[in-house]
Amino acid sequence: MVRLESGADRDGNLPSRRRSLISALSHQRITYLLAGAVTAAAYYALLCLALAVTDDRVPYLFLAFASHAVTVLLVYPLFRAVVFRSSGQPWLTGLARFYTVGLGFMAASAVGLPILVEIAGIPIVAAQAMIIALSPPLSYVVHRTWTFSKRRTL
């Protein structure tokens, strides 16, 4: 006879490590950080691929904006369904708000990237990382209070 282990003890309780992990993942700030890591990985993969394929034939700011646009479309469902568990507003309204917040941070990149790359001589991907590292606390507050707000919108 083969006995399959479910990970639960005889009373059906999950081990404390698994319970702790499940509990941590139910907290919005933890899922936000994880989704942010997925977002950063997707963005950097797209940006690095675009930089490699175009070989300096396309301006890096255009590639940064294009990579951002694609990344937003890829990760919005993750933020909507998993991080903020939003269902109260239409999908396209939420996407428009999500993209608007992202455009604000891309404006910072549009100013900061040329300064860091052209003047300071920092490589493009490193410069973008420096700019993006400053955004999580502010973007969390904006997304929580406006993009995925639980309040009814007109």
N, CA, C and O atoms as a GROMACS GRO file, in nm:
protein
  616
    1MET      N    1   0.084  -0.118   0.000
    1MET     CA    2   0.000   0.000   0.000
    1MET      C    3   0.089   0.124   0.000
    1MET      O    4   0.185   0.133   0.076
    2VAL      N    5   0.056   0.220  -0.087
    2VAL     CA    6   0.129   0.345  -0.097
    2VAL      C    7   0.057   0.451  -0.017
    2VAL      O    8  -0.064   0.471  -0.030
    3ARG      N    9   0.135   0.519   0.066
    3ARG     CA   10   0.074   0.624   0.147
    3ARG      C   11   0.124   0.760   0.096
    3ARG      O   12   0.244   0.784   0.091
    4LEU      N   13   0.033   0.845   0.060
    4LEU     CA   14   0.068   0.978   0.012
    4LEU      C   15   0.064   1.076   0.128
    4LEU      O   16  -0.032   1.079   0.205
    5GLU      N   17   0.168   1.155   0.139
    5GLU     CA   18   0.176   1.257   0.244
    5GLU      C   19   0.123   1.388   0.189
    5GLU      O   20   0.165   1.433   0.083
    6SER      N   21   0.033   1.449   0.260
    6SER     CA   22  -0.024   1.576   0.216
    6SER      C   23   0.050   1.695   0.275
    6SER      O   24   0.028   1.808   0.232
    7GLY      N   25   0.136   1.671   0.372
    7GLY     CA   26   0.202   1.782   0.438
    7GLY      C   27   0.128   1.823   0.564
    7GLY      O   28   0.180   1.901   0.644
    8ALA      N   29   0.008   1.771   0.584
    8ALA     CA   30  -0.070   1.803   0.703
    8ALA      C   31  -0.044   1.697   0.809
    8ALA      O   32  -0.008   1.584   0.776
    9ASP      N   33  -0.062   1.734   0.936
    9ASP     CA   34  -0.047   1.635   1.042
    9ASP      C   35  -0.174   1.552   1.050
    9ASP      O   36  -0.265   1.568   0.968
   10ARG      N   37  -0.180   1.463   1.149
   10ARG     CA   38  -0.296   1.371   1.160
   10ARG      C   39  -0.428   1.443   1.180
   10ARG      O   40  -0.534   1.391   1.144
   11ASP      N   41  -0.423   1.564   1.236
   11ASP     CA   42  -0.546   1.639   1.260
   11ASP      C   43  -0.584   1.727   1.141
   11ASP      O   44  -0.682   1.802   1.146
   12GLY      N   45  -0.505   1.718   1.032
   12GLY     CA   46  -0.535   1.798   0.913
   12GLY      C   47  -0.475   1.938   0.916
   12GLY      O   48  -0.506   2.019   0.828
   13ASN      N   49  -0.391   1.967   1.014
   13ASN     CA   50  -0.329   2.100   1.024
   13ASN      C   51  -0.203   2.106   0.939
   13ASN      O   52  -0.127   2.010   0.931
   14LEU      N   53  -0.183   2.219   0.876
   14LEU     CA   54  -0.062   2.240   0.798
   14LEU      C   55   0.055   2.268   0.892
   14LEU      O   56   0.036   2.329   0.997
   15PRO      N   57   0.175   2.223   0.856
   15PRO     CA   58   0.291   2.256   0.939
   15PRO      C   59   0.306   2.407   0.953
   15PRO      O   60   0.264   2.483   0.865
   16SER      N   61   0.367   2.449   1.062
   16SER     CA   62   0.374   2.592   1.092
   16SER      C   63   0.449   2.671   0.985
   16SER      O   64   0.412   2.785   0.959
   17ARG      N   65   0.553   2.614   0.922
   17ARG     CA   66   0.624   2.688   0.818
   17ARG      C   67   0.533   2.716   0.699
   17ARG      O   68   0.534   2.826   0.645
   18ARG      N   69   0.456   2.618   0.659
   18ARG     CA   70   0.365   2.637   0.546
   18ARG      C   71   0.256   2.736   0.582
   18ARG      O   72   0.218   2.820   0.500
   19ARG      N   73   0.203   2.726   0.705
   19ARG     CA   74   0.101   2.822   0.750
   19ARG      C   75   0.158   2.962   0.752
   19ARG      O   76   0.089   3.057   0.714
   20SER      N   77   0.282   2.978   0.795
   20SER     CA   78   0.345   3.110   0.799
   20SER      C   79   0.361   3.166   0.659
   20SER      O   80   0.338   3.285   0.636
   21LEU      N   81   0.400   3.081   0.564
   21LEU     CA   82   0.415   3.125   0.426
   21LEU      C   83   0.281   3.169   0.369
   21LEU      O   84   0.271   3.274   0.306
   22ILE      N   85   0.178   3.089   0.390
   22ILE     CA   86   0.045   3.122   0.340
   22ILE      C   87  -0.004   3.251   0.405
   22ILE      O   88  -0.064   3.336   0.338
   23SER      N   89   0.021   3.267   0.534
   23SER     CA   90  -0.020   3.388   0.604
   23SER      C   91   0.053   3.510   0.548
   23SER      O   92  -0.007   3.615   0.527
   24ALA      N   93   0.184   3.496   0.525
   24ALA     CA   94   0.262   3.608   0.472
   24ALA      C   95   0.213   3.648   0.334
   24ALA      O   96   0.204   3.767   0.302
   25LEU      N   97   0.182   3.549   0.250
   25LEU     CA   98   0.138   3.579   0.114
   25LEU      C   99  -0.001   3.642   0.111
   25LEU      O  100  -0.041   3.699   0.009
   26SER      N  101  -0.075   3.632   0.221
   26SER     CA  102  -0.207   3.695   0.224
   26SER      C  103  -0.197   3.844   0.258
   26SER      O  104  -0.296   3.915   0.247
   27HIS      N  105  -0.081   3.890   0.297
   27HIS     CA  106  -0.062   4.031   0.327
   27HIS      C  107  -0.030   4.109   0.200
   27HIS      O  108   0.058   4.071   0.123
   28GLN      N  109  -0.102   4.216   0.180
   28GLN     CA  110  -0.091   4.294   0.057
   28GLN      C  111   0.049   4.347   0.032
   28GLN      O  112   0.095   4.349  -0.083
   29ARG      N  113   0.117   4.390   0.134
   29ARG     CA  114   0.252   4.445   0.114
   29ARG      C  115   0.350   4.338   0.066
   29ARG      O  116   0.438   4.368  -0.015
   30ILE      N  117   0.335   4.218   0.113
   30ILE     CA  118   0.423   4.109   0.070
   30ILE      C  119   0.394   4.075  -0.076
   30ILE      O  120   0.487   4.062  -0.156
   31THR      N  121   0.267   4.060  -0.110
   31THR     CA  122   0.235   4.028  -0.250
   31THR      C  123   0.272   4.144  -0.342
   31THR      O  124   0.308   4.122  -0.457
   32TYR      N  125   0.265   4.267  -0.290
   32TYR     CA  126   0.307   4.382  -0.370
   32TYR      C  127   0.457   4.374  -0.401
   32TYR      O  128   0.499   4.397  -0.514
   33LEU      N  129   0.536   4.341  -0.301
   33LEU     CA  130   0.680   4.329  -0.323
   33LEU      C  131   0.712   4.216  -0.421
   33LEU      O  132   0.799   4.232  -0.507
   34LEU      N  133   0.642   4.104  -0.408
   34LEU     CA  134   0.665   3.993  -0.502
   34LEU      C  135   0.622   4.030  -0.644
   34LEU      O  136   0.693   4.000  -0.740
   35ALA      N  137   0.508   4.095  -0.656
   35ALA     CA  138   0.463   4.140  -0.789
   35ALA      C  139   0.558   4.245  -0.845
   35ALA      O  140   0.582   4.250  -0.966
   36GLY      N  141   0.612   4.329  -0.758
   36GLY     CA  142   0.710   4.428  -0.802
   36GLY      C  143   0.836   4.362  -0.854
   36GLY      O  144   0.895   4.408  -0.951
   37ALA      N  145   0.877   4.253  -0.790
   37ALA     CA  146   0.994   4.179  -0.838
   37ALA      C  147   0.968   4.118  -0.975
   37ALA      O  148   1.054   4.120  -1.062
   38VAL      N  149   0.847   4.064  -0.994
   38VAL     CA  150   0.809   4.009  -1.125
   38VAL      C  151   0.808   4.122  -1.229
   38VAL      O  152   0.855   4.104  -1.342
   39THR      N  153   0.754   4.236  -1.191
   39THR     CA  154   0.749   4.352  -1.281
   39THR      C  155   0.889   4.395  -1.322
   39THR      O  156   0.917   4.416  -1.440
   40ALA      N  157   0.976   4.409  -1.223
   40ALA     CA  158   1.114   4.452  -1.252
   40ALA      C  159   1.184   4.351  -1.342
   40ALA      O  160   1.253   4.389  -1.437
   41ALA      N  161   1.166   4.223  -1.314
   41ALA     CA  162   1.230   4.119  -1.397
   41ALA      C  163   1.179   4.124  -1.541
   41ALA      O  164   1.257   4.115  -1.635
   42ALA      N  165   1.047   4.140  -1.557
   42ALA     CA  166   0.990   4.148  -1.693
   42ALA      C  167   1.041   4.272  -1.765
   42ALA      O  168   1.079   4.265  -1.882
   43TYR      N  169   1.041   4.385  -1.696
   43TYR     CA  170   1.086   4.510  -1.756
   43TYR      C  171   1.232   4.500  -1.798
   43TYR      O  172   1.268   4.535  -1.911
   44TYR      N  173   1.317   4.454  -1.708
   44TYR     CA  174   1.459   4.446  -1.741
   44TYR      C  175   1.487   4.344  -1.850
   44TYR      O  176   1.576   4.365  -1.933
   45ALA      N  177   1.414   4.235  -1.852
   45ALA     CA  178   1.432   4.138  -1.960
   45ALA      C  179   1.396   4.201  -2.094
   45ALA      O  180   1.469   4.186  -2.192
   46LEU      N  181   1.283   4.271  -2.098
   46LEU     CA  182   1.243   4.337  -2.223
   46LEU      C  183   1.340   4.446  -2.264
   46LEU      O  184   1.377   4.457  -2.381
   47LEU      N  185   1.382   4.528  -2.167
   47LEU     CA  186   1.475   4.637  -2.197
   47LEU      C  187   1.610   4.583  -2.246
   47LEU      O  188   1.664   4.631  -2.345
   48CYS      N  189   1.663   4.484  -2.177
   48CYS     CA  190   1.793   4.427  -2.217
   48CYS      C  191   1.784   4.361  -2.354
   48CYS      O  192   1.875   4.373  -2.436
   49LEU      N  193   1.674   4.292  -2.380
   49LEU     CA  194   1.653   4.230  -2.511
   49LEU      C  195   1.646   4.337  -2.619
   49LEU      O  196   1.709   4.324  -2.724
   50ALA      N  197   1.571   4.442  -2.593
   50ALA     CA  198   1.558   4.550  -2.691
   50ALA      C  199   1.692   4.620  -2.716
   50ALA      O  200   1.725   4.651  -2.830
   51LEU      N  201   1.767   4.644  -2.609
   51LEU     CA  202   1.899   4.707  -2.625
   51LEU      C  203   1.992   4.618  -2.706
   51LEU      O  204   2.068   4.667  -2.791
   52ALA      N  205   1.987   4.488  -2.681
   52ALA     CA  206   2.075   4.395  -2.754
   52ALA      C  207   2.035   4.382  -2.900
   52ALA      O  208   2.121   4.380  -2.988
   53VAL      N  209   1.906   4.375  -2.926
   53VAL     CA  210   1.858   4.356  -3.064
   53VAL      C  211   1.881   4.481  -3.148
   53VAL      O  212   1.918   4.471  -3.265
   54THR      N  213   1.858   4.598  -3.090
   54THR     CA  214   1.868   4.721  -3.169
   54THR      C  215   2.011   4.773  -3.181
   54THR      O  216   2.041   4.852  -3.271
   55ASP      N  217   2.099   4.731  -3.092
   55ASP     CA  218   2.242   4.764  -3.100
   55ASP      C  219   2.265   4.914  -3.123
   55ASP      O  220   2.334   4.953  -3.218
   56ASP      N  221   2.207   4.997  -3.037
   56ASP     CA  222   2.223   5.143  -3.043
   56ASP      C  223   2.164   5.210  -3.166
   56ASP      O  224   2.195   5.326  -3.194
   57ARG      N  225   2.080   5.141  -3.241
   57ARG     CA  226   2.016   5.203  -3.357
   57ARG      C  227   1.886   5.274  -3.319
   57ARG      O  228   1.833   5.353  -3.396
   58VAL      N  229   1.835   5.244  -3.200
   58VAL     CA  230   1.711   5.306  -3.151
   58VAL      C  231   1.745   5.375  -3.018
   58VAL      O  232   1.815   5.318  -2.935
   59PRO      N  233   1.698   5.497  -2.998
   59PRO     CA  234   1.728   5.568  -2.874
   59PRO      C  235   1.684   5.489  -2.749
   59PRO      O  236   1.575   5.433  -2.745
   60TYR      N  237   1.770   5.488  -2.650
   60TYR     CA  238   1.742   5.409  -2.530
   60TYR      C  239   1.617   5.458  -2.457
   60TYR      O  240   1.550   5.378  -2.393
   61LEU      N  241   1.584   5.587  -2.465
   61LEU     CA  242   1.461   5.634  -2.401
   61LEU      C  243   1.337   5.576  -2.467
   61LEU      O  244   1.240   5.542  -2.399
   62PHE      N  245   1.339   5.563  -2.598
   62PHE     CA  246   1.228   5.499  -2.668
   62PHE      C  247   1.215   5.354  -2.624
   62PHE      O  248   1.104   5.306  -2.599
   63LEU      N  249   1.327   5.284  -2.613
   63LEU     CA  250   1.325   5.143  -2.570
   63LEU      C  251   1.274   5.130  -2.426
   63LEU      O  252   1.204   5.036  -2.394
   64ALA      N  253   1.312   5.226  -2.342
   64ALA     CA  254   1.264   5.224  -2.204
   64ALA      C  255   1.112   5.241  -2.199
   64ALA      O  256   1.043   5.171  -2.125
   65PHE      N  257   1.061   5.336  -2.278
   65PHE     CA  258   0.916   5.357  -2.282
   65PHE      C  259   0.842   5.237  -2.343
   65PHE      O  260   0.737   5.198  -2.293
   66ALA      N  261   0.896   5.180  -2.448
   66ALA     CA  262   0.832   5.064  -2.511
   66ALA      C  263   0.833   4.944  -2.416
   66ALA      O  264   0.732   4.874  -2.404
   67SER      N  265   0.944   4.922  -2.348
   67SER     CA  266   0.952   4.811  -2.252
   67SER      C  267   0.853   4.832  -2.138
   67SER      O  268   0.791   4.738  -2.091
   68HIS      N  269   0.839   4.956  -2.096
   68HIS     CA  270   0.745   4.988  -1.990
   68HIS      C  271   0.601   4.960  -2.034
   68HIS      O  272   0.523   4.902  -1.959
   69ALA      N  273   0.566   5.002  -2.155
   69ALA     CA  274   0.429   4.982  -2.206
   69ALA      C  275   0.394   4.833  -2.210
   69ALA      O  276   0.284   4.794  -2.170
   70VAL      N  277   0.484   4.752  -2.259
   70VAL     CA  278   0.459   4.608  -2.267
   70VAL      C  279   0.451   4.548  -2.127
   70VAL      O  280   0.365   4.464  -2.099
   71THR      N  281   0.540   4.589  -2.039
   71THR     CA  282   0.541   4.537  -1.902
   71THR      C  283   0.410   4.568  -1.831
   71THR      O  284   0.356   4.481  -1.761
   72VAL      N  285   0.359   4.688  -1.846
   72VAL     CA  286   0.232   4.725  -1.782
   72VAL      C  287   0.121   4.632  -1.826
   72VAL      O  288   0.042   4.585  -1.743
   73LEU      N  289   0.114   4.604  -1.954
   73LEU     CA  290   0.009   4.514  -2.003
   73LEU      C  291   0.026   4.372  -1.948
   73LEU      O  292  -0.073   4.303  -1.924
   74LEU      N  293   0.150   4.330  -1.929
   74LEU     CA  294   0.175   4.196  -1.878
   74LEU      C  295   0.143   4.182  -1.729
   74LEU      O  296   0.090   4.080  -1.687
   75VAL      N  297   0.175   4.284  -1.649
   75VAL     CA  298   0.163   4.269  -1.504
   75VAL      C  299   0.035   4.326  -1.443
   75VAL      O  300   0.004   4.296  -1.328
   76TYR      N  301  -0.039   4.405  -1.517
   76TYR     CA  302  -0.162   4.462  -1.461
   76TYR      C  303  -0.256   4.353  -1.405
   76TYR      O  304  -0.307   4.370  -1.294
   77PRO      N  305  -0.280   4.244  -1.477
   77PRO     CA  306  -0.369   4.141  -1.420
   77PRO      C  307  -0.318   4.085  -1.286
   77PRO      O  308  -0.399   4.054  -1.198
   78LEU      N  309  -0.188   4.073  -1.271
   78LEU     CA  310  -0.130   4.025  -1.145
   78LEU      C  311  -0.161   4.123  -1.031
   78LEU      O  312  -0.203   4.081  -0.924
   79PHE      N  313  -0.140   4.249  -1.054
   79PHE     CA  314  -0.167   4.349  -0.951
   79PHE      C  315  -0.316   4.357  -0.920
   79PHE      O  316  -0.356   4.370  -0.805
   80ARG      N  317  -0.398   4.349  -1.023
   80ARG     CA  318  -0.543   4.359  -1.004
   80ARG      C  319  -0.599   4.240  -0.927
   80ARG      O  320  -0.674   4.256  -0.831
   81ALA      N  321  -0.562   4.120  -0.969
   81ALA     CA  322  -0.622   4.000  -0.910
   81ALA      C  323  -0.554   3.952  -0.782
   81ALA      O  324  -0.622   3.908  -0.689
   82VAL      N  325  -0.423   3.959  -0.777
   82VAL     CA  326  -0.350   3.899  -0.666
   82VAL      C  327  -0.314   4.000  -0.557
   82VAL      O  328  -0.336   3.974  -0.439
   83VAL      N  329  -0.259   4.113  -0.596
   83VAL     CA  330  -0.210   4.208  -0.496
   83VAL      C  331  -0.324   4.286  -0.434
   83VAL      O  332  -0.339   4.287  -0.311
   84PHE      N  333  -0.405   4.352  -0.515
   84PHE     CA  334  -0.509   4.440  -0.462
   84PHE      C  335  -0.647   4.376  -0.463
   84PHE      O  336  -0.742   4.434  -0.411
   85ARG      N  337  -0.660   4.258  -0.522
   85ARG     CA  338  -0.785   4.182  -0.525
   85ARG      C  339  -0.904   4.273  -0.560
   85ARG      O  340  -1.004   4.278  -0.489
   86SER      N  341  -0.887   4.344  -0.670
   86SER     CA  342  -0.985   4.443  -0.712
   86SER      C  343  -1.085   4.382  -0.808
   86SER      O  344  -1.049   4.312  -0.903
   87SER      N  345  -1.210   4.409  -0.783
   87SER     CA  346  -1.314   4.365  -0.876
   87SER      C  347  -1.426   4.468  -0.886
   87SER      O  348  -1.524   4.446  -0.957
   88GLY      N  349  -1.411   4.579  -0.816
   88GLY     CA  350  -1.518   4.678  -0.809
   88GLY      C  351  -1.525   4.776  -0.923
   88GLY      O  352  -1.625   4.847  -0.936
   89GLN      N  353  -1.423   4.782  -1.006
   89GLN     CA  354  -1.425   4.877  -1.117
   89GLN      C  355  -1.400   4.803  -1.247
   89GLN      O  356  -1.343   4.694  -1.248
   90PRO      N  357  -1.443   4.863  -1.357
   90PRO     CA  358  -1.419   4.797  -1.486
   90PRO      C  359  -1.270   4.776  -1.511
   90PRO      O  360  -1.186   4.855  -1.467
   91TRP      N  361  -1.238   4.667  -1.581
   91TRP     CA  362  -1.100   4.628  -1.608
   91TRP      C  363  -1.024   4.739  -1.679
   91TRP      O  364  -0.912   4.772  -1.641
   92LEU      N  365  -1.084   4.798  -1.782
   92LEU     CA  366  -1.014   4.902  -1.859
   92LEU      C  367  -0.992   5.030  -1.779
   92LEU      O  368  -0.892   5.098  -1.798
   93THR      N  369  -1.085   5.062  -1.690
   93THR     CA  370  -1.066   5.179  -1.604
   93THR      C  371  -0.946   5.158  -1.513
   93THR      O  372  -0.863   5.248  -1.497
   94GLY      N  373  -0.937   5.040  -1.455
   94GLY     CA  374  -0.823   5.008  -1.370
   94GLY      C  375  -0.692   5.010  -1.447
   94GLY      O  376  -0.591   5.061  -1.399
   95LEU      N  377  -0.695   4.955  -1.569
   95LEU     CA  378  -0.574   4.955  -1.652
   95LEU      C  379  -0.531   5.097  -1.685
   95LEU      O  380  -0.412   5.129  -1.681
   96ALA      N  381  -0.627   5.183  -1.718
   96ALA     CA  382  -0.594   5.324  -1.749
   96ALA      C  383  -0.531   5.392  -1.628
   96ALA      O  384  -0.434   5.466  -1.643
   97ARG      N  385  -0.584   5.367  -1.510
   97ARG     CA  386  -0.528   5.426  -1.389
   97ARG      C  387  -0.388   5.369  -1.361
   97ARG      O  388  -0.296   5.443  -1.328
   98PHE      N  389  -0.375   5.239  -1.375
   98PHE     CA  390  -0.247   5.172  -1.352
   98PHE      C  391  -0.141   5.228  -1.446
   98PHE      O  392  -0.028   5.255  -1.406
   99TYR      N  393  -0.179   5.246  -1.572
   99TYR     CA  394  -0.086   5.299  -1.671
   99TYR      C  395  -0.053   5.445  -1.644
   99TYR      O  396   0.061   5.488  -1.665
  100THR      N  397  -0.151   5.522  -1.597
  100THR     CA  398  -0.127   5.662  -1.564
  100THR      C  399  -0.024   5.675  -1.453
  100THR      O  400   0.065   5.760  -1.460
  101VAL      N  401  -0.036   5.591  -1.351
  101VAL     CA  402   0.064   5.592  -1.243
  101VAL      C  403   0.201   5.557  -1.299
  101VAL      O  404   0.301   5.620  -1.265
  102GLY      N  405   0.206   5.457  -1.385
  102GLY     CA  406   0.332   5.417  -1.447
  102GLY      C  407   0.392   5.528  -1.531
  102GLY      O  408   0.514   5.544  -1.534
  103LEU      N  409   0.308   5.605  -1.598
  103LEU     CA  410   0.359   5.717  -1.678
  103LEU      C  411   0.425   5.823  -1.591
  103LEU      O  412   0.522   5.888  -1.632
  104GLY      N  413   0.374   5.841  -1.472
  104GLY     CA  414   0.437   5.934  -1.380
  104GLY      C  415   0.579   5.891  -1.347
  104GLY      O  416   0.670   5.974  -1.342
  105PHE      N  417   0.597   5.763  -1.326
  105PHE     CA  418   0.730   5.713  -1.296
  105PHE      C  419   0.818   5.710  -1.421
  105PHE      O  420   0.940   5.725  -1.412
  106MET      N  421   0.757   5.692  -1.538
  106MET     CA  422   0.836   5.700  -1.662
  106MET      C  423   0.881   5.843  -1.688
  106MET      O  424   0.985   5.865  -1.749
  107ALA      N  425   0.804   5.940  -1.642
  107ALA     CA  426   0.847   6.080  -1.655
  107ALA      C  427   0.975   6.102  -1.574
  107ALA      O  428   1.065   6.174  -1.617
  108ALA      N  429   0.982   6.040  -1.456
  108ALA     CA  430   1.105   6.049  -1.376
  108ALA      C  431   1.221   5.985  -1.452
  108ALA      O  432   1.334   6.035  -1.447
  109SER      N  433   1.194   5.875  -1.520
  109SER     CA  434   1.298   5.810  -1.600
  109SER      C  435   1.339   5.897  -1.718
  109SER      O  436   1.456   5.903  -1.754
  110ALA      N  437   1.242   5.964  -1.779
  110ALA     CA  438   1.272   6.049  -1.895
  110ALA      C  439   1.366   6.163  -1.856
  110ALA      O  440   1.446   6.209  -1.938
  111VAL      N  441   1.356   6.209  -1.733
  111VAL     CA  442   1.444   6.315  -1.685
  111VAL      C  443   1.574   6.255  -1.629
  111VAL      O  444   1.684   6.301  -1.659
  112GLY      N  445   1.557   6.152  -1.547
  112GLY     CA  446   1.672   6.095  -1.477
  112GLY      C  447   1.768   6.014  -1.562
  112GLY      O  448   1.890   6.021  -1.543
  113LEU      N  449   1.715   5.937  -1.657
  113LEU     CA  450   1.803   5.854  -1.740
  113LEU      C  451   1.907   5.934  -1.816
  113LEU      O  452   2.026   5.902  -1.809
  114PRO      N  453   1.868   6.038  -1.890
  114PRO     CA  454   1.971   6.114  -1.961
  114PRO      C  455   2.076   6.176  -1.868
  114PRO      O  456   2.194   6.184  -1.902
  115ILE      N  457   2.032   6.220  -1.751
  115ILE     CA  458   2.128   6.278  -1.656
  115ILE      C  459   2.228   6.172  -1.611
  115ILE      O  460   2.349   6.195  -1.611
  116LEU      N  461   2.176   6.056  -1.573
  116LEU     CA  462   2.264   5.950  -1.523
  116LEU      C  463   2.349   5.887  -1.634
  116LEU      O  464   2.464   5.852  -1.612
  117VAL      N  465   2.291   5.872  -1.753
  117VAL     CA  466   2.362   5.806  -1.862
  117VAL      C  467   2.456   5.902  -1.933
  117VAL      O  468   2.576   5.874  -1.947
  118GLU      N  469   2.404   6.014  -1.976
  118GLU     CA  470   2.482   6.107  -2.058
  118GLU      C  471   2.582   6.190  -1.977
  118GLU      O  472   2.694   6.213  -2.021
  119ILE      N  473   2.541   6.234  -1.860
  119ILE     CA  474   2.628   6.321  -1.780
  119ILE      C  475   2.715   6.241  -1.682
  119ILE      O  476   2.836   6.262  -1.674
  120ALA      N  477   2.651   6.148  -1.608
  120ALA     CA  478   2.726   6.072  -1.507
  120ALA      C  479   2.798   5.951  -1.566
  120ALA      O  480   2.886   5.895  -1.502
  121GLY      N  481   2.760   5.911  -1.689
  121GLY     CA  482   2.827   5.798  -1.753
  121GLY      C  483   2.790   5.661  -1.698
  121GLY      O  484   2.865   5.566  -1.715
  122ILE      N  485   2.675   5.651  -1.634
  122ILE     CA  486   2.629   5.524  -1.578
  122ILE      C  487   2.562   5.443  -1.689
  122ILE      O  488   2.488   5.500  -1.769
  123PRO      N  489   2.586   5.312  -1.697
  123PRO     CA  490   2.519   5.230  -1.799
  123PRO      C  491   2.366   5.239  -1.787
  123PRO      O  492   2.313   5.259  -1.678
  124ILE      N  493   2.298   5.224  -1.899
  124ILE     CA  494   2.153   5.244  -1.907
  124ILE      C  495   2.077   5.159  -1.806
  124ILE      O  496   1.994   5.211  -1.731
  125VAL      N  497   2.104   5.030  -1.803
  125VAL     CA  498   2.028   4.940  -1.715
  125VAL      C  499   2.055   4.974  -1.568
  125VAL      O  500   1.962   4.971  -1.487
  126ALA      N  501   2.178   5.005  -1.533
  126ALA     CA  502   2.209   5.043  -1.394
  126ALA      C  503   2.142   5.174  -1.358
  126ALA      O  504   2.089   5.189  -1.247
  127ALA      N  505   2.143   5.270  -1.450
  127ALA     CA  506   2.077   5.398  -1.424
  127ALA      C  507   1.928   5.379  -1.404
  127ALA      O  508   1.869   5.440  -1.314
  128GLN      N  509   1.866   5.296  -1.486
  128GLN     CA  510   1.723   5.270  -1.472
  128GLN      C  511   1.694   5.202  -1.338
  128GLN      O  512   1.594   5.233  -1.274
  129ALA      N  513   1.780   5.112  -1.296
  129ALA     CA  514   1.763   5.044  -1.166
  129ALA      C  515   1.767   5.145  -1.052
  129ALA      O  516   1.690   5.135  -0.956
  130MET      N  517   1.857   5.241  -1.061
  130MET     CA  518   1.867   5.343  -0.956
  130MET      C  519   1.738   5.425  -0.947
  130MET      O  520   1.692   5.457  -0.838
  131ILE      N  521   1.682   5.458  -1.061
  131ILE     CA  522   1.558   5.537  -1.062
  131ILE      C  523   1.441   5.454  -1.010
  131ILE      O  524   1.361   5.502  -0.929
  132ILE      N  525   1.431   5.332  -1.057
  132ILE     CA  526   1.319   5.245  -1.018
  132ILE      C  527   1.324   5.210  -0.870
  132ILE      O  528   1.220   5.191  -0.808
  133ALA      N  529   1.442   5.201  -0.812
  133ALA     CA  530   1.455   5.165  -0.671
  133ALA      C  531   1.384   5.265  -0.580
  133ALA      O  532   1.348   5.231  -0.467
  134LEU      N  533   1.364   5.384  -0.626
  134LEU     CA  534   1.299   5.487  -0.546
  134LEU      C  535   1.147   5.482  -0.551
  134LEU      O  536   1.080   5.548  -0.471
  135SER      N  537   1.090   5.407  -0.645
  135SER     CA  538   0.946   5.416  -0.668
  135SER      C  539   0.855   5.326  -0.584
  135SER      O  540   0.740   5.366  -0.565
  136PRO      N  541   0.895   5.210  -0.533
  136PRO     CA  542   0.797   5.122  -0.467
  136PRO      C  543   0.714   5.182  -0.356
  136PRO      O  544   0.592   5.163  -0.357
  137PRO      N  545   0.771   5.255  -0.260
  137PRO     CA  546   0.683   5.306  -0.153
  137PRO      C  547   0.574   5.401  -0.205
  137PRO      O  548   0.458   5.392  -0.165
  138LEU      N  549   0.612   5.492  -0.293
  138LEU     CA  550   0.515   5.587  -0.345
  138LEU      C  551   0.412   5.519  -0.435
  138LEU      O  552   0.293   5.548  -0.425
  139SER      N  553   0.457   5.429  -0.522
  139SER     CA  554   0.362   5.364  -0.613
  139SER      C  555   0.265   5.275  -0.536
  139SER      O  556   0.149   5.262  -0.576
  140TYR      N  557   0.309   5.213  -0.426
  140TYR     CA  558   0.218   5.131  -0.345
  140TYR      C  559   0.104   5.217  -0.291
  140TYR      O  560  -0.013   5.178  -0.299
  141VAL      N  561   0.137   5.332  -0.237
  141VAL     CA  562   0.035   5.420  -0.180
  141VAL      C  563  -0.060   5.469  -0.289
  141VAL      O  564  -0.182   5.469  -0.269
  142VAL      N  565  -0.007   5.509  -0.403
  142VAL     CA  566  -0.092   5.559  -0.512
  142VAL      C  567  -0.182   5.448  -0.565
  142VAL      O  568  -0.302   5.471  -0.587
  143HIS      N  569  -0.127   5.330  -0.587
  143HIS     CA  570  -0.210   5.219  -0.637
  143HIS      C  571  -0.317   5.180  -0.535
  143HIS      O  572  -0.432   5.154  -0.572
  144ARG      N  573  -0.281   5.175  -0.408
  144ARG     CA  574  -0.376   5.134  -0.306
  144ARG      C  575  -0.488   5.235  -0.288
  144ARG      O  576  -0.604   5.197  -0.268
  145THR      N  577  -0.455   5.364  -0.294
  145THR     CA  578  -0.556   5.466  -0.266
  145THR      C  579  -0.629   5.518  -0.390
  145THR      O  580  -0.736   5.578  -0.378
  146TRP      N  581  -0.572   5.496  -0.510
  146TRP     CA  582  -0.638   5.550  -0.629
  146TRP      C  583  -0.662   5.444  -0.735
  146TRP      O  584  -0.776   5.422  -0.775
  147THR      N  585  -0.559   5.378  -0.781
  147THR     CA  586  -0.574   5.282  -0.891
  147THR      C  587  -0.672   5.171  -0.855
  147THR      O  588  -0.763   5.141  -0.932
  148PHE      N  589  -0.654   5.109  -0.739
  148PHE     CA  590  -0.736   4.996  -0.698
  148PHE      C  591  -0.820   5.030  -0.575
  148PHE      O  592  -0.844   4.943  -0.491
  149SER      N  593  -0.863   5.152  -0.565
  149SER     CA  594  -0.941   5.198  -0.452
  149SER      C  595  -1.070   5.118  -0.441
  149SER      O  596  -1.132   5.083  -0.541
  150LYS      N  597  -1.110   5.089  -0.319
  150LYS     CA  598  -1.235   5.015  -0.294
  150LYS      C  599  -1.356   5.105  -0.307
  150LYS      O  600  -1.469   5.057  -0.312
  151ARG      N  601  -1.333   5.237  -0.312
  151ARG     CA  602  -1.445   5.331  -0.326
  151ARG      C  603  -1.504   5.323  -0.465
  151ARG      O  604  -1.433   5.293  -0.561
  152ARG      N  605  -1.629   5.348  -0.476
  152ARG     CA  606  -1.697   5.352  -0.604
  152ARG      C  607  -1.651   5.473  -0.682
  152ARG      O  608  -1.637   5.582  -0.626
  153THR      N  609  -1.628   5.455  -0.811
  153THR     CA  610  -1.588   5.568  -0.895
  153THR      C  611  -1.698   5.595  -0.996
  153THR      O  612  -1.773   5.506  -1.034
  154LEU      N  613  -1.705   5.718  -1.039
  154LEU     CA  614  -1.805   5.756  -1.140
  154LEU      C  615  -1.753   5.730  -1.277
  154LEU      O  616  -1.823   5.754  -1.376
   0.00000   0.00000   0.00000
